Amino acid sequence: MERTEPREDALKCLYEADQRRSEPSTGDLGRRAAELVHGVWAEREALDEAIGRASRRWRVERMPPVDRNVLRIALWELEHHNRTPVPVVISEAVRMAKAYSTERSGGFVNGVLAKLAGDREEASE
């Protein structure tokens, strides 16, 4: 449970900033959630480019905002937190998408992250 809460706090904060189109406020967040928010926000353009390449039918700006931010968080975590196993990151992202977005979001998020994780694995070989 401890691993999930910072991700959810980060998602809520990033969603709000995304909707307001302004810098996220991390004052009320714990250290881990704030780290996720700052990392994702600083790299969101590069994250969005990668997500856009992996998502064939959806442009990032047209994705539901929750899905977009779940994908950003998961991809940032895959790139910067090697100590967290890839299946855990993907599983948590799918869980959050199912809980906070549309009925079909879990499968969508899973597919995009599986492609991104596969691309990362190929690049490291």
C-alpha positions as CSV (number, residue, x, y, z in Angstrom):
1,M,0.0,0.0,0.0
2,E,2.9,2.4,0.8
3,R,4.0,2.3,-2.9
4,T,0.6,3.1,-4.3
5,E,-0.3,6.2,-2.3
6,P,2.6,8.5,-3.6
7,R,1.6,7.6,-7.1
8,E,-2.0,8.4,-6.5
9,D,-1.1,11.7,-4.8
10,A,1.2,12.5,-7.8
11,L,-1.5,11.7,-10.2
12,K,-4.0,14.0,-8.5
13,C,-1.5,16.8,-8.4
14,L,-0.4,16.4,-12.1
15,Y,-4.0,16.1,-13.2
16,E,-4.8,19.4,-11.5
17,A,-1.8,21.1,-13.0
18,D,-2.6,19.7,-16.4
19,Q,-6.1,21.0,-16.2
20,R,-5.0,24.4,-15.0
21,R,-2.1,24.4,-17.5
22,S,0.2,25.7,-14.7
23,E,3.0,24.6,-12.5
24,P,2.0,21.9,-10.0
25,S,1.9,22.8,-6.3
26,T,3.6,20.0,-4.3
27,G,3.5,21.7,-0.8
28,D,1.1,19.1,0.7
29,L,2.7,16.1,-0.9
30,G,5.1,13.6,0.7
31,R,8.7,13.3,-0.5
32,R,8.1,10.4,-3.0
33,A,5.0,12.0,-4.5
34,A,6.7,15.4,-4.8
35,E,9.7,13.7,-6.5
36,L,7.3,12.1,-9.1
37,V,5.5,15.3,-9.7
38,H,8.7,17.4,-10.2
39,G,10.3,14.7,-12.4
40,V,7.3,14.3,-14.6
41,W,6.6,18.0,-14.9
42,A,10.2,18.8,-15.8
43,E,10.3,16.1,-18.5
44,R,6.7,16.1,-19.7
45,E,7.5,17.1,-23.3
46,A,10.0,14.2,-23.7
47,L,7.6,11.8,-22.0
48,D,4.8,12.9,-24.2
49,E,6.9,12.4,-27.3
50,A,7.7,8.8,-26.3
51,I,4.1,8.1,-25.3
52,G,2.9,9.5,-28.6
53,R,5.2,7.2,-30.6
54,A,4.0,4.2,-28.6
55,S,0.3,5.1,-29.0
56,R,-0.6,4.7,-32.6
57,R,-4.2,5.8,-32.6
58,W,-4.1,8.5,-29.9
59,R,-2.3,11.8,-29.9
60,V,-1.2,12.6,-26.4
61,E,-3.1,15.9,-26.2
62,R,-6.3,14.0,-27.2
63,M,-5.9,11.3,-24.5
64,P,-8.1,11.5,-21.4
65,P,-6.1,13.6,-18.9
66,V,-6.0,10.9,-16.3
67,D,-4.6,8.4,-18.8
68,R,-2.0,10.9,-20.0
69,N,-0.8,11.6,-16.5
70,V,-0.8,7.9,-15.5
71,L,1.4,7.2,-18.5
72,R,3.7,10.1,-17.8
73,I,4.2,8.9,-14.2
74,A,4.8,5.3,-15.2
75,L,7.2,6.2,-18.0
76,W,9.2,8.6,-15.8
77,E,9.4,5.9,-13.1
78,L,10.6,3.3,-15.6
79,E,13.3,5.7,-16.7
80,H,14.4,6.9,-13.3
81,H,13.6,4.2,-10.7
82,N,15.3,1.0,-11.9
83,R,14.8,-0.5,-8.5
84,T,11.1,-0.8,-9.1
85,P,10.4,-3.8,-11.3
86,V,8.8,-3.0,-14.6
87,P,5.8,-5.3,-14.0
88,V,5.1,-3.5,-10.7
89,V,5.2,-0.1,-12.4
90,I,2.9,-1.3,-15.2
91,S,0.5,-3.0,-12.8
92,E,0.1,0.1,-10.6
93,A,-0.4,2.3,-13.7
94,V,-3.2,0.0,-15.0
95,R,-4.8,-0.1,-11.5
96,M,-4.8,3.7,-11.3
97,A,-6.2,4.0,-14.8
98,K,-9.0,1.6,-14.0
99,A,-9.8,3.3,-10.7
100,Y,-9.7,7.0,-11.9
101,S,-10.4,6.9,-15.7
102,T,-12.6,5.2,-18.2
103,E,-13.6,1.5,-18.4
104,R,-11.2,1.0,-21.3
105,S,-8.3,2.9,-19.9
106,G,-6.6,0.0,-18.1
107,G,-6.1,-1.9,-21.4
108,F,-5.0,1.2,-23.2
109,V,-2.4,2.1,-20.5
110,N,-1.2,-1.5,-20.4
111,G,-0.7,-1.6,-24.1
112,V,1.2,1.7,-24.3
113,L,3.4,0.9,-21.3
114,A,4.2,-2.6,-22.6
115,K,5.3,-1.1,-25.9
116,L,7.4,1.5,-24.1
117,A,9.0,-1.1,-21.8
118,G,9.8,-3.3,-24.7
119,D,11.4,-0.4,-26.6
120,R,13.5,0.4,-23.5
121,E,14.6,-3.2,-23.2
122,E,15.6,-3.3,-26.9
123,A,17.5,-0.1,-26.6
124,S,19.5,-1.4,-23.6
125,E,20.6,-4.5,-25.4
